[in-house]
Amino acid sequence: MIVEYLLIAFKFYYNFTGDTGYDDGIVEPKGEIHSFRLTILPIGNYEKRWYMEKQHMNPEDAVKVHKLLASKLSLGMHYATFKEHPEQNIDDHEKDLEGAILKYLLSRN
């Protein structure tokens, strides 16, 4: 299920995906929406994937959505907020995100 909110302010488009995982239902901007100035993505608390994949994106999913939505800037909510699971160290978020950024050739700026 995709939960997504679109905010238009000062002639810029902002996207808040809510608590949702990566899904083929996420579509590229169309019509007058060419890109988003800001996208807020749920990229924390993503392990165990078999359980969390519908609620939260992992860093690789978030990078794919960032590119798909042509977002100028993306922010992760839930990102390293809590020590979540014994199988996921709190600094795994940074390592996983860095790997996804490199894999998809994104700039850190």
Sequence and secondary structure as in RCSB ss.txt:
>XXXX:A:sequence
MIVEYLLIAFKFYYNFTGDTGYDDGIVEPKGEIHSFRLTILPIGNYEKRWYMEKQHMNPEDAVKVHKLLASKLSL
GMHYATFKEHPEQNIDDHEKDLEGAILKYLLSRN
>XXXX:A:secstr
    EEEEETTEEEEE  S    TT     TT   BSEEEEE SS  SHHHHTTT   HHHHHHHHHHTTBS EE
EESTT S  BTTB TTHHHHHHHHHHHHTT    
